[in-house]
């Protein structure tokens, strides 16, 4: 059975918790990963591990919100 993870997205005055397996989280954040990859070719749109997903998702948010003061941050809360 695949491991489930809880990821916290924060910034801009809001926090959001998202739970799922790595595959589900990649599917949920596919648009953000695609935007990041369109600006930076080093961003992997299909990461296989949670560590790689968090790194690529954070990089995607940095590309998407380049001029913003309060950027979105991504952290792993826990393994379920």
PyMOL Python script that loads the backbone (N, CA, C, O; Angstrom):
from pymol import cmd

cmd.read_pdbstr("""\
ATOM      1  N   UNK A   1       0.843  -1.176   0.000  1.00  0.00           N
ATOM      2  CA  UNK A   1       0.000   0.000   0.000  1.00  0.00           C
ATOM      3  C   UNK A   1       0.896   1.251   0.000  1.00  0.00           C
ATOM      4  O   UNK A   1       1.810   1.350   0.819  1.00  0.00           O
ATOM      5  N   UNK A   2       0.647   2.196  -0.902  1.00  0.00           N
ATOM      6  CA  UNK A   2       1.480   3.409  -0.974  1.00  0.00           C
ATOM      7  C   UNK A   2       1.324   4.288   0.271  1.00  0.00           C
ATOM      8  O   UNK A   2       0.256   4.339   0.882  1.00  0.00           O
ATOM      9  N   UNK A   3       2.394   4.968   0.625  1.00  0.00           N
ATOM     10  CA  UNK A   3       2.372   5.858   1.781  1.00  0.00           C
ATOM     11  C   UNK A   3       1.602   7.134   1.436  1.00  0.00           C
ATOM     12  O   UNK A   3       1.646   7.616   0.304  1.00  0.00           O
ATOM     13  N   UNK A   4       0.902   7.666   2.429  1.00  0.00           N
ATOM     14  CA  UNK A   4       0.216   8.940   2.257  1.00  0.00           C
ATOM     15  C   UNK A   4       0.976  10.007   3.029  1.00  0.00           C
ATOM     16  O   UNK A   4       1.566   9.733   4.074  1.00  0.00           O
ATOM     17  N   UNK A   5       0.954  11.209   2.510  1.00  0.00           N
ATOM     18  CA  UNK A   5       1.658  12.335   3.094  1.00  0.00           C
ATOM     19  C   UNK A   5       0.705  13.512   3.262  1.00  0.00           C
ATOM     20  O   UNK A   5      -0.269  13.646   2.521  1.00  0.00           O
ATOM     21  N   UNK A   6       0.995  14.365   4.245  1.00  0.00           N
ATOM     22  CA  UNK A   6       0.242  15.597   4.430  1.00  0.00           C
ATOM     23  C   UNK A   6       1.195  16.752   4.143  1.00  0.00           C
ATOM     24  O   UNK A   6       2.247  16.876   4.770  1.00  0.00           O
ATOM     25  N   UNK A   7       0.816  17.588   3.195  1.00  0.00           N
ATOM     26  CA  UNK A   7       1.635  18.712   2.761  1.00  0.00           C
ATOM     27  C   UNK A   7       0.899  20.002   3.110  1.00  0.00           C
ATOM     28  O   UNK A   7      -0.312  20.110   2.919  1.00  0.00           O
ATOM     29  N   UNK A   8       1.650  20.978   3.624  1.00  0.00           N
ATOM     30  CA  UNK A   8       1.069  22.279   3.966  1.00  0.00           C
ATOM     31  C   UNK A   8       1.553  23.318   2.972  1.00  0.00           C
ATOM     32  O   UNK A   8       2.750  23.461   2.724  1.00  0.00           O
ATOM     33  N   UNK A   9       0.586  24.046   2.404  1.00  0.00           N
ATOM     34  CA  UNK A   9       0.874  25.175   1.531  1.00  0.00           C
ATOM     35  C   UNK A   9       0.524  26.430   2.306  1.00  0.00           C
ATOM     36  O   UNK A   9      -0.551  26.508   2.901  1.00  0.00           O
ATOM     37  N   UNK A  10       1.390  27.391   2.309  1.00  0.00           N
ATOM     38  CA  UNK A  10       1.117  28.615   3.045  1.00  0.00           C
ATOM     39  C   UNK A  10       1.633  29.829   2.320  1.00  0.00           C
ATOM     40  O   UNK A  10       2.376  29.730   1.343  1.00  0.00           O
ATOM     41  N   UNK A  11       1.222  30.982   2.821  1.00  0.00           N
ATOM     42  CA  UNK A  11       1.631  32.241   2.230  1.00  0.00           C
ATOM     43  C   UNK A  11       0.412  33.037   1.810  1.00  0.00           C
ATOM     44  O   UNK A  11      -0.689  32.500   1.688  1.00  0.00           O
ATOM     45  N   UNK A  12       0.624  34.321   1.592  1.00  0.00           N
ATOM     46  CA  UNK A  12      -0.450  35.220   1.179  1.00  0.00           C
ATOM     47  C   UNK A  12      -1.625  35.215   2.150  1.00  0.00           C
ATOM     48  O   UNK A  12      -2.763  35.438   1.739  1.00  0.00           O
ATOM     49  N   UNK A  13      -1.370  34.969   3.411  1.00  0.00           N
ATOM     50  CA  UNK A  13      -2.420  35.036   4.417  1.00  0.00           C
ATOM     51  C   UNK A  13      -3.326  33.824   4.508  1.00  0.00           C
ATOM     52  O   UNK A  13      -4.384  33.900   5.134  1.00  0.00           O
ATOM     53  N   UNK A  14      -2.947  32.710   3.905  1.00  0.00           N
ATOM     54  CA  UNK A  14      -3.772  31.504   3.996  1.00  0.00           C
ATOM     55  C   UNK A  14      -2.890  30.271   4.120  1.00  0.00           C
ATOM     56  O   UNK A  14      -1.743  30.263   3.673  1.00  0.00           O
ATOM     57  N   UNK A  15      -3.435  29.249   4.724  1.00  0.00           N
ATOM     58  CA  UNK A  15      -2.771  27.950   4.819  1.00  0.00           C
ATOM     59  C   UNK A  15      -3.721  26.888   4.292  1.00  0.00           C
ATOM     60  O   UNK A  15      -4.937  26.995   4.452  1.00  0.00           O
ATOM     61  N   UNK A  16      -3.166  25.874   3.669  1.00  0.00           N
ATOM     62  CA  UNK A  16      -3.980  24.792   3.118  1.00  0.00           C
ATOM     63  C   UNK A  16      -3.251  23.481   3.326  1.00  0.00           C
ATOM     64  O   UNK A  16      -2.050  23.386   3.077  1.00  0.00           O
ATOM     65  N   UNK A  17      -3.974  22.471   3.782  1.00  0.00           N
ATOM     66  CA  UNK A  17      -3.410  21.136   3.958  1.00  0.00           C
ATOM     67  C   UNK A  17      -3.934  20.234   2.853  1.00  0.00           C
ATOM     68  O   UNK A  17      -5.127  20.227   2.552  1.00  0.00           O
ATOM     69  N   UNK A  18      -3.026  19.473   2.254  1.00  0.00           N
ATOM     70  CA  UNK A  18      -3.388  18.538   1.192  1.00  0.00           C
ATOM     71  C   UNK A  18      -2.820  17.181   1.574  1.00  0.00           C
ATOM     72  O   UNK A  18      -1.657  17.076   1.963  1.00  0.00           O
ATOM     73  N   UNK A  19      -3.642  16.138   1.465  1.00  0.00           N
ATOM     74  CA  UNK A  19      -3.228  14.778   1.820  1.00  0.00           C
ATOM     75  C   UNK A  19      -3.365  13.869   0.612  1.00  0.00           C
ATOM     76  O   UNK A  19      -4.306  13.995  -0.171  1.00  0.00           O
ATOM     77  N   UNK A  20      -2.408  12.944   0.467  1.00  0.00           N
ATOM     78  CA  UNK A  20      -2.483  11.961  -0.609  1.00  0.00           C
ATOM     79  C   UNK A  20      -1.153  11.260  -0.801  1.00  0.00           C
ATOM     80  O   UNK A  20      -0.158  11.589  -0.154  1.00  0.00           O
ATOM     81  N   UNK A  21      -1.152  10.298  -1.694  1.00  0.00           N
ATOM     82  CA  UNK A  21       0.084   9.625  -2.071  1.00  0.00           C
ATOM     83  C   UNK A  21       0.867  10.547  -2.998  1.00  0.00           C
ATOM     84  O   UNK A  21       0.354  11.578  -3.433  1.00  0.00           O
ATOM     85  N   UNK A  22       2.087  10.185  -3.295  1.00  0.00           N
ATOM     86  CA  UNK A  22       2.902  11.009  -4.190  1.00  0.00           C
ATOM     87  C   UNK A  22       2.211  11.141  -5.547  1.00  0.00           C
ATOM     88  O   UNK A  22       2.190  12.227  -6.126  1.00  0.00           O
ATOM     89  N   UNK A  23       1.650  10.051  -6.053  1.00  0.00           N
ATOM     90  CA  UNK A  23       0.983  10.088  -7.350  1.00  0.00           C
ATOM     91  C   UNK A  23      -0.234  11.009  -7.320  1.00  0.00           C
ATOM     92  O   UNK A  23      -0.467  11.754  -8.272  1.00  0.00           O
ATOM     93  N   UNK A  24      -1.009  10.966  -6.246  1.00  0.00           N
ATOM     94  CA  UNK A  24      -2.181  11.838  -6.124  1.00  0.00           C
ATOM     95  C   UNK A  24      -1.774  13.300  -6.011  1.00  0.00           C
ATOM     96  O   UNK A  24      -2.405  14.174  -6.605  1.00  0.00           O
ATOM     97  N   UNK A  25      -0.720  13.563  -5.252  1.00  0.00           N
ATOM     98  CA  UNK A  25      -0.259  14.933  -5.090  1.00  0.00           C
ATOM     99  C   UNK A  25       0.300  15.490  -6.395  1.00  0.00           C
ATOM    100  O   UNK A  25       0.094  16.663  -6.705  1.00  0.00           O
ATOM    101  N   UNK A  26       1.001  14.666  -7.157  1.00  0.00           N
ATOM    102  CA  UNK A  26       1.500  15.103  -8.467  1.00  0.00           C
ATOM    103  C   UNK A  26       0.319  15.449  -9.371  1.00  0.00           C
ATOM    104  O   UNK A  26       0.361  16.440 -10.101  1.00  0.00           O
ATOM    105  N   UNK A  27      -0.717  14.643  -9.323  1.00  0.00           N
ATOM    106  CA  UNK A  27      -1.906  14.910 -10.128  1.00  0.00           C
ATOM    107  C   UNK A  27      -2.601  16.192  -9.675  1.00  0.00           C
ATOM    108  O   UNK A  27      -3.045  16.983 -10.507  1.00  0.00           O
ATOM    109  N   UNK A  28      -2.699  16.405  -8.349  1.00  0.00           N
ATOM    110  CA  UNK A  28      -3.343  17.600  -7.813  1.00  0.00           C
ATOM    111  C   UNK A  28      -2.586  18.875  -8.178  1.00  0.00           C
ATOM    112  O   UNK A  28      -3.199  19.909  -8.443  1.00  0.00           O
ATOM    113  N   UNK A  29      -1.264  18.804  -8.190  1.00  0.00           N
ATOM    114  CA  UNK A  29      -0.442  19.982  -8.461  1.00  0.00           C
ATOM    115  C   UNK A  29       0.148  19.975  -9.868  1.00  0.00           C
ATOM    116  O   UNK A  29       1.138  20.661 -10.121  1.00  0.00           O
ATOM    117  N   UNK A  30      -0.433  19.222 -10.774  1.00  0.00           N
ATOM    118  CA  UNK A  30       0.122  19.093 -12.126  1.00  0.00           C
ATOM    119  C   UNK A  30       0.168  20.434 -12.859  1.00  0.00           C
ATOM    120  O   UNK A  30       1.117  20.698 -13.598  1.00  0.00           O
ATOM    121  N   UNK A  31      -0.833  21.273 -12.668  1.00  0.00           N
ATOM    122  CA  UNK A  31      -0.849  22.574 -13.355  1.00  0.00           C
ATOM    123  C   UNK A  31       0.289  23.468 -12.855  1.00  0.00           C
ATOM    124  O   UNK A  31       0.963  24.116 -13.656  1.00  0.00           O
ATOM    125  N   UNK A  32       0.502  23.508 -11.557  1.00  0.00           N
ATOM    126  CA  UNK A  32       1.583  24.313 -11.000  1.00  0.00           C
ATOM    127  C   UNK A  32       2.938  23.792 -11.461  1.00  0.00           C
ATOM    128  O   UNK A  32       3.824  24.577 -11.800  1.00  0.00           O
ATOM    129  N   UNK A  33       3.102  22.465 -11.475  1.00  0.00           N
ATOM    130  CA  UNK A  33       4.357  21.881 -11.961  1.00  0.00           C
ATOM    131  C   UNK A  33       4.561  22.177 -13.447  1.00  0.00           C
ATOM    132  O   UNK A  33       5.687  22.415 -13.886  1.00  0.00           O
ATOM    133  N   UNK A  34       3.491  22.161 -14.209  1.00  0.00           N
ATOM    134  CA  UNK A  34       3.583  22.455 -15.638  1.00  0.00           C
ATOM    135  C   UNK A  34       3.985  23.911 -15.880  1.00  0.00           C
ATOM    136  O   UNK A  34       4.801  24.194 -16.757  1.00  0.00           O
ATOM    137  N   UNK A  35       3.410  24.834 -15.102  1.00  0.00           N
ATOM    138  CA  UNK A  35       3.783  26.248 -15.230  1.00  0.00           C
ATOM    139  C   UNK A  35       5.258  26.438 -14.896  1.00  0.00           C
ATOM    140  O   UNK A  35       5.982  27.122 -15.620  1.00  0.00           O
ATOM    141  N   UNK A  36       5.699  25.830 -13.799  1.00  0.00           N
ATOM    142  CA  UNK A  36       7.105  25.942 -13.419  1.00  0.00           C
ATOM    143  C   UNK A  36       8.031  25.371 -14.477  1.00  0.00           C
ATOM    144  O   UNK A  36       9.073  25.955 -14.776  1.00  0.00           O
ATOM    145  N   UNK A  37       7.655  24.228 -15.047  1.00  0.00           N
ATOM    146  CA  UNK A  37       8.493  23.593 -16.075  1.00  0.00           C
ATOM    147  C   UNK A  37       8.520  24.408 -17.362  1.00  0.00           C
ATOM    148  O   UNK A  37       9.496  24.353 -18.110  1.00  0.00           O
ATOM    149  N   UNK A  38       7.454  25.165 -17.625  1.00  0.00           N
ATOM    150  CA  UNK A  38       7.454  25.989 -18.835  1.00  0.00           C
ATOM    151  C   UNK A  38       8.440  27.151 -18.714  1.00  0.00           C
ATOM    152  O   UNK A  38       8.958  27.625 -19.724  1.00  0.00           O
ATOM    153  N   UNK A  39       8.705  27.613 -17.491  1.00  0.00           N
ATOM    154  CA  UNK A  39       9.653  28.693 -17.263  1.00  0.00           C
ATOM    155  C   UNK A  39      11.061  28.173 -16.999  1.00  0.00           C
ATOM    156  O   UNK A  39      12.042  28.821 -17.365  1.00  0.00           O
ATOM    157  N   UNK A  40      11.164  27.017 -16.371  1.00  0.00           N
ATOM    158  CA  UNK A  40      12.470  26.466 -15.999  1.00  0.00           C
ATOM    159  C   UNK A  40      12.472  24.978 -16.366  1.00  0.00           C
ATOM    160  O   UNK A  40      11.756  24.186 -15.753  1.00  0.00           O
ATOM    161  N   UNK A  41      13.241  24.617 -17.320  1.00  0.00           N
ATOM    162  CA  UNK A  41      13.252  23.237 -17.840  1.00  0.00           C
ATOM    163  C   UNK A  41      13.807  22.226 -16.842  1.00  0.00           C
ATOM    164  O   UNK A  41      13.650  21.022 -17.048  1.00  0.00           O
ATOM    165  N   UNK A  42      14.451  22.679 -15.767  1.00  0.00           N
ATOM    166  CA  UNK A  42      14.990  21.762 -14.766  1.00  0.00           C
ATOM    167  C   UNK A  42      13.931  21.256 -13.790  1.00  0.00           C
ATOM    168  O   UNK A  42      14.197  20.344 -13.007  1.00  0.00           O
ATOM    169  N   UNK A  43      12.740  21.838 -13.830  1.00  0.00           N
ATOM    170  CA  UNK A  43      11.663  21.400 -12.943  1.00  0.00           C
ATOM    171  C   UNK A  43      11.023  20.149 -13.529  1.00  0.00           C
ATOM    172  O   UNK A  43      10.561  20.149 -14.670  1.00  0.00           O
ATOM    173  N   UNK A  44      11.001  19.091 -12.740  1.00  0.00           N
ATOM    174  CA  UNK A  44      10.447  17.808 -13.152  1.00  0.00           C
ATOM    175  C   UNK A  44       8.936  17.831 -12.955  1.00  0.00           C
ATOM    176  O   UNK A  44       8.459  18.093 -11.851  1.00  0.00           O
ATOM    177  N   UNK A  45       8.184  17.561 -14.012  1.00  0.00           N
ATOM    178  CA  UNK A  45       6.718  17.567 -13.918  1.00  0.00           C
ATOM    179  C   UNK A  45       6.176  16.280 -13.327  1.00  0.00           C
ATOM    180  O   UNK A  45       5.015  16.240 -12.922  1.00  0.00           O
ATOM    181  N   UNK A  46       6.975  15.231 -13.265  1.00  0.00           N
ATOM    182  CA  UNK A  46       6.522  13.934 -12.768  1.00  0.00           C
ATOM    183  C   UNK A  46       7.486  13.368 -11.721  1.00  0.00           C
ATOM    184  O   UNK A  46       8.103  12.331 -11.965  1.00  0.00           O
ATOM    185  N   UNK A  47       7.632  14.020 -10.564  1.00  0.00           N
ATOM    186  CA  UNK A  47       8.533  13.498  -9.533  1.00  0.00           C
ATOM    187  C   UNK A  47       8.018  12.182  -8.959  1.00  0.00           C
ATOM    188  O   UNK A  47       6.812  11.937  -8.938  1.00  0.00           O
ATOM    189  N   UNK A  48       8.933  11.343  -8.497  1.00  0.00           N
ATOM    190  CA  UNK A  48       8.562  10.013  -7.990  1.00  0.00           C
ATOM    191  C   UNK A  48       8.633   9.899  -6.474  1.00  0.00           C
ATOM    192  O   UNK A  48       8.037   8.988  -5.898  1.00  0.00           O
ATOM    193  N   UNK A  49       9.347  10.802  -5.819  1.00  0.00           N
ATOM    194  CA  UNK A  49       9.462  10.742  -4.359  1.00  0.00           C
ATOM    195  C   UNK A  49       8.877  12.015  -3.756  1.00  0.00           C
ATOM    196  O   UNK A  49       8.732  13.027  -4.442  1.00  0.00           O
ATOM    197  N   UNK A  50       8.543  11.956  -2.473  1.00  0.00           N
ATOM    198  CA  UNK A  50       7.964  13.119  -1.809  1.00  0.00           C
ATOM    199  C   UNK A  50       8.989  14.247  -1.720  1.00  0.00           C
ATOM    200  O   UNK A  50       8.631  15.418  -1.852  1.00  0.00           O
ATOM    201  N   UNK A  51      10.251  13.909  -1.499  1.00  0.00           N
ATOM    202  CA  UNK A  51      11.303  14.923  -1.421  1.00  0.00           C
ATOM    203  C   UNK A  51      11.442  15.660  -2.754  1.00  0.00           C
ATOM    204  O   UNK A  51      11.560  16.885  -2.786  1.00  0.00           O
ATOM    205  N   UNK A  52      11.429  14.909  -3.840  1.00  0.00           N
ATOM    206  CA  UNK A  52      11.521  15.503  -5.167  1.00  0.00           C
ATOM    207  C   UNK A  52      10.275  16.331  -5.485  1.00  0.00           C
ATOM    208  O   UNK A  52      10.372  17.395  -6.096  1.00  0.00           O
ATOM    209  N   UNK A  53       9.112  15.844  -5.071  1.00  0.00           N
ATOM    210  CA  UNK A  53       7.873  16.594  -5.299  1.00  0.00           C
ATOM    211  C   UNK A  53       7.921  17.947  -4.594  1.00  0.00           C
ATOM    212  O   UNK A  53       7.599  18.969  -5.200  1.00  0.00           O
ATOM    213  N   UNK A  54       8.320  17.965  -3.325  1.00  0.00           N
ATOM    214  CA  UNK A  54       8.373  19.215  -2.576  1.00  0.00           C
ATOM    215  C   UNK A  54       9.364  20.190  -3.193  1.00  0.00           C
ATOM    216  O   UNK A  54       9.084  21.385  -3.287  1.00  0.00           O
ATOM    217  N   UNK A  55      10.518  19.690  -3.612  1.00  0.00           N
ATOM    218  CA  UNK A  55      11.542  20.543  -4.225  1.00  0.00           C
ATOM    219  C   UNK A  55      11.038  21.147  -5.535  1.00  0.00           C
ATOM    220  O   UNK A  55      11.189  22.347  -5.767  1.00  0.00           O
ATOM    221  N   UNK A  56      10.443  20.323  -6.383  1.00  0.00           N
ATOM    222  CA  UNK A  56       9.957  20.801  -7.676  1.00  0.00           C
ATOM    223  C   UNK A  56       8.733  21.703  -7.530  1.00  0.00           C
ATOM    224  O   UNK A  56       8.572  22.659  -8.288  1.00  0.00           O
ATOM    225  N   UNK A  57       7.883  21.406  -6.571  1.00  0.00           N
ATOM    226  CA  UNK A  57       6.708  22.239  -6.327  1.00  0.00           C
ATOM    227  C   UNK A  57       7.122  23.609  -5.799  1.00  0.00           C
ATOM    228  O   UNK A  57       6.572  24.626  -6.221  1.00  0.00           O
ATOM    229  N   UNK A  58       8.084  23.643  -4.882  1.00  0.00           N
ATOM    230  CA  UNK A  58       8.576  24.918  -4.368  1.00  0.00           C
ATOM    231  C   UNK A  58       9.219  25.728  -5.490  1.00  0.00           C
ATOM    232  O   UNK A  58       9.002  26.936  -5.584  1.00  0.00           O
ATOM    233  N   UNK A  59       9.997  25.082  -6.328  1.00  0.00           N
ATOM    234  CA  UNK A  59      10.621  25.771  -7.459  1.00  0.00           C
ATOM    235  C   UNK A  59       9.571  26.304  -8.427  1.00  0.00           C
ATOM    236  O   UNK A  59       9.738  27.388  -8.986  1.00  0.00           O
ATOM    237  N   UNK A  60       8.502  25.561  -8.626  1.00  0.00           N
ATOM    238  CA  UNK A  60       7.426  26.003  -9.504  1.00  0.00           C
ATOM    239  C   UNK A  60       6.728  27.238  -8.955  1.00  0.00           C
ATOM    240  O   UNK A  60       6.429  28.173  -9.697  1.00  0.00           O
ATOM    241  N   UNK A  61       6.467  27.237  -7.642  1.00  0.00           N
ATOM    242  CA  UNK A  61       5.856  28.422  -7.028  1.00  0.00           C
ATOM    243  C   UNK A  61       6.792  29.619  -7.114  1.00  0.00           C
ATOM    244  O   UNK A  61       6.327  30.740  -7.319  1.00  0.00           O
ATOM    245  N   UNK A  62       8.095  29.414  -6.964  1.00  0.00           N
ATOM    246  CA  UNK A  62       9.049  30.513  -7.079  1.00  0.00           C
ATOM    247  C   UNK A  62       9.062  31.079  -8.492  1.00  0.00           C
ATOM    248  O   UNK A  62       9.179  32.292  -8.662  1.00  0.00           O
ATOM    249  N   UNK A  63       8.946  30.235  -9.500  1.00  0.00           N
ATOM    250  CA  UNK A  63       8.888  30.703 -10.884  1.00  0.00           C
ATOM    251  C   UNK A  63       7.583  31.452 -11.154  1.00  0.00           C
ATOM    252  O   UNK A  63       7.577  32.494 -11.809  1.00  0.00           O
ATOM    253  N   UNK A  64       6.496  30.914 -10.649  1.00  0.00           N
ATOM    254  CA  UNK A  64       5.176  31.490 -10.895  1.00  0.00           C
ATOM    255  C   UNK A  64       4.988  32.829 -10.189  1.00  0.00           C
ATOM    256  O   UNK A  64       4.349  33.732 -10.728  1.00  0.00           O
ATOM    257  N   UNK A  65       5.544  32.960  -8.985  1.00  0.00           N
ATOM    258  CA  UNK A  65       5.353  34.161  -8.173  1.00  0.00           C
ATOM    259  C   UNK A  65       6.642  34.961  -8.060  1.00  0.00           C
ATOM    260  O   UNK A  65       6.976  35.443  -6.978  1.00  0.00           O
ATOM    261  N   UNK A  66       7.358  35.108  -9.143  1.00  0.00           N
ATOM    262  CA  UNK A  66       8.700  35.685  -9.115  1.00  0.00           C
ATOM    263  C   UNK A  66       8.756  37.081  -8.515  1.00  0.00           C
ATOM    264  O   UNK A  66       9.708  37.385  -7.796  1.00  0.00           O
ATOM    265  N   UNK A  67       7.794  37.931  -8.772  1.00  0.00           N
ATOM    266  CA  UNK A  67       7.852  39.312  -8.312  1.00  0.00           C
ATOM    267  C   UNK A  67       7.055  39.543  -7.030  1.00  0.00           C
ATOM    268  O   UNK A  67       6.975  40.679  -6.564  1.00  0.00           O
ATOM    269  N   UNK A  68       6.472  38.514  -6.455  1.00  0.00           N
ATOM    270  CA  UNK A  68       5.648  38.675  -5.260  1.00  0.00           C
ATOM    271  C   UNK A  68       6.510  38.741  -3.999  1.00  0.00           C
ATOM    272  O   UNK A  68       7.554  38.096  -3.903  1.00  0.00           O
ATOM    273  N   UNK A  69       6.050  39.526  -3.048  1.00  0.00           N
ATOM    274  CA  UNK A  69       6.748  39.622  -1.766  1.00  0.00           C
ATOM    275  C   UNK A  69       6.430  38.417  -0.887  1.00  0.00           C
ATOM    276  O   UNK A  69       7.338  37.820  -0.307  1.00  0.00           O
ATOM    277  N   UNK A  70       5.157  38.054  -0.781  1.00  0.00           N
ATOM    278  CA  UNK A  70       4.735  36.908   0.030  1.00  0.00           C
ATOM    279  C   UNK A  70       4.547  35.704  -0.878  1.00  0.00           C
ATOM    280  O   UNK A  70       3.477  35.514  -1.456  1.00  0.00           O
ATOM    281  N   UNK A  71       5.573  34.907  -0.999  1.00  0.00           N
ATOM    282  CA  UNK A  71       5.486  33.724  -1.850  1.00  0.00           C
ATOM    283  C   UNK A  71       4.875  32.555  -1.103  1.00  0.00           C
ATOM    284  O   UNK A  71       4.892  32.507   0.127  1.00  0.00           O
ATOM    285  N   UNK A  72       4.340  31.619  -1.855  1.00  0.00           N
ATOM    286  CA  UNK A  72       3.794  30.394  -1.302  1.00  0.00           C
ATOM    287  C   UNK A  72       4.944  29.478  -0.898  1.00  0.00           C
ATOM    288  O   UNK A  72       5.932  29.358  -1.623  1.00  0.00           O
ATOM    289  N   UNK A  73       4.817  28.833   0.254  1.00  0.00           N
ATOM    290  CA  UNK A  73       5.824  27.863   0.683  1.00  0.00           C
ATOM    291  C   UNK A  73       5.161  26.500   0.830  1.00  0.00           C
ATOM    292  O   UNK A  73       3.958  26.400   1.071  1.00  0.00           O
ATOM    293  N   UNK A  74       5.960  25.462   0.681  1.00  0.00           N
ATOM    294  CA  UNK A  74       5.483  24.085   0.730  1.00  0.00           C
ATOM    295  C   UNK A  74       6.332  23.330   1.742  1.00  0.00           C
ATOM    296  O   UNK A  74       7.560  23.335   1.655  1.00  0.00           O
ATOM    297  N   UNK A  75       5.662  22.667   2.725  1.00  0.00           N
ATOM    298  CA  UNK A  75       6.388  21.857   3.699  1.00  0.00           C
ATOM    299  C   UNK A  75       5.647  20.546   3.932  1.00  0.00           C
ATOM    300  O   UNK A  75       4.426  20.471   3.797  1.00  0.00           O
ATOM    301  N   UNK A  76       6.403  19.525   4.282  1.00  0.00           N
ATOM    302  CA  UNK A  76       5.840  18.217   4.619  1.00  0.00           C
ATOM    303  C   UNK A  76       5.459  18.240   6.096  1.00  0.00           C
ATOM    304  O   UNK A  76       6.303  18.500   6.954  1.00  0.00           O
ATOM    305  N   UNK A  77       4.203  17.970   6.389  1.00  0.00           N
ATOM    306  CA  UNK A  77       3.729  17.942   7.772  1.00  0.00           C
ATOM    307  C   UNK A  77       4.013  16.581   8.400  1.00  0.00           C
ATOM    308  O   UNK A  77       4.658  16.496   9.445  1.00  0.00           O
ATOM    309  N   UNK A  78       3.525  15.510   7.754  1.00  0.00           N
ATOM    310  CA  UNK A  78       3.744  14.175   8.312  1.00  0.00           C
ATOM    311  C   UNK A  78       3.455  13.094   7.292  1.00  0.00           C
ATOM    312  O   UNK A  78       2.792  13.323   6.280  1.00  0.00           O
ATOM    313  N   UNK A  79       3.972  11.905   7.585  1.00  0.00           N
ATOM    314  CA  UNK A  79       3.645  10.708   6.817  1.00  0.00           C
ATOM    315  C   UNK A  79       2.489  10.036   7.513  1.00  0.00           C
ATOM    316  O   UNK A  79       2.504   9.883   8.735  1.00  0.00           O
ATOM    317  N   UNK A  80       1.502   9.637   6.768  1.00  0.00           N
ATOM    318  CA  UNK A  80       0.329   8.979   7.369  1.00  0.00           C
ATOM    319  C   UNK A  80       0.400   7.488   7.187  1.00  0.00           C
ATOM    320  O   UNK A  80      -0.497   6.769   7.627  1.00  0.00           O
TER     321      UNK A  80
END
""", "prot")
cmd.dss("prot")
cmd.show_as("cartoon", "prot")
cmd.util.cbc("prot")
cmd.orient("prot")
